[in-house]
């Protein structure tokens, strides 16, 4: 048997194509070079490719490094097939079609013939992650490390690195926040689908006890929020509480049936907002924000307000002055307003009129208190 180097190891284009090719083959579906290229490029199917595989690196407008990398597909695909045939037999891969449209299908008895290579890749990745955890102990909340690495040599190694001043990653904000120590147990409650009884004090209200079905944790602007379903409360899903308002350690309620969120619910929940808040009856609006200086334009360009942000007008001289504009489609909430207003007179909301008026009223109210 030929001793091969691990086809999946490393960060090369060839290794990426090998991983995708192998995943297709062990699924026992017919696969072509075009299918592998399409997945690599993030397309839904090979029908979305602009060119054939052989022509792609000649005509594509992708950067030069990527174009050269695509050539590695023609090396990776046959090497994966050859490695499988060596392990399982020459008849383990069927071929169909001519050279231009040839497709391949794995039919061998072993469901994971290159498991040793794949596992070696995973182990290598875990080693890298372990080193990352050691080097970045200043980035994660201390309570997380104490919880997940309790009684482990790893925790001692991390503390030793910190004492020697050898950490190489840290956070820019103070992570010693109220109730931050609850994060690990809340994460485990979500993972194990455990209902929690939580004593909670909403702002300017009395303490209430919530029967909380936790679904999702999100940090925004240095504050952690827990989302889920609460018995007897609206909304049915996406009920939001801030960790710093929890009054005592959450208690597990194993006899209460857990209510999960609908599939992909939280994938969409944050799409139209900045931060964590949906205001009552709010709808997404198309908003134009003007950057009044080149510095501010580049700042917002490189640090977007929201994922929907695109450039409406590049910075430069226009008929009504020098500026650049961005467009966003979002719900207006306090987090969005705060994000814009923190930039002072460098940003201006131009439209729609009702959103501009809301900003104008906020600025007027701010001016009143400074008179």
HELIX and SHEET records of a PDB file:
HELIX    1   1 UNK A   13  UNK A   26  1                                  14    
HELIX    2   2 UNK A   33  UNK A   40  1                                   8    
HELIX    3   3 UNK A   46  UNK A   48  5                                   3    
HELIX    4   4 UNK A   53  UNK A   59  1                                   7    
HELIX    5   5 UNK A   64  UNK A   70  1                                   7    
HELIX    6   6 UNK A   73  UNK A   88  1                                  16    
HELIX    7   7 UNK A   90  UNK A   92  5                                   3    
HELIX    8   8 UNK A  115  UNK A  135  1                                  21    
HELIX    9   9 UNK A  142  UNK A  148  1                                   7    
HELIX   10  10 UNK A  153  UNK A  164  1                                  12    
HELIX   11  11 UNK A  180  UNK A  182  5                                   3    
HELIX   12  12 UNK A  183  UNK A  191  1                                   9    
HELIX   13  13 UNK A  243  UNK A  245  5                                   3    
HELIX   14  14 UNK A  265  UNK A  269  1                                   5    
HELIX   15  15 UNK A  294  UNK A  302  1                                   9    
HELIX   16  16 UNK A  334  UNK A  341  1                                   8    
HELIX   17  17 UNK A  344  UNK A  346  5                                   3    
HELIX   18  18 UNK A  353  UNK A  369  1                                  17    
SHEET    1   A 2 UNK A  93  UNK A  96  0                                        
SHEET    2   A 2 UNK A 103  UNK A 106 -1                                        
SHEET    1   B 5 UNK A 239  UNK A 242  0                                        
SHEET    2   B 5 UNK A 223  UNK A 230 -1                                        
SHEET    3   B 5 UNK A 207  UNK A 220 -1                                        
SHEET    4   B 5 UNK A 195  UNK A 201 -1                                        
SHEET    5   B 5 UNK A 251  UNK A 252 -1                                        
SHEET    1   C 4 UNK A 310  UNK A 318  0                                        
SHEET    2   C 4 UNK A 321  UNK A 330 -1                                        
SHEET    3   C 4 UNK A 285  UNK A 291 -1                                        
SHEET    4   C 4 UNK A 347  UNK A 351 -1                                        
END                                                                             
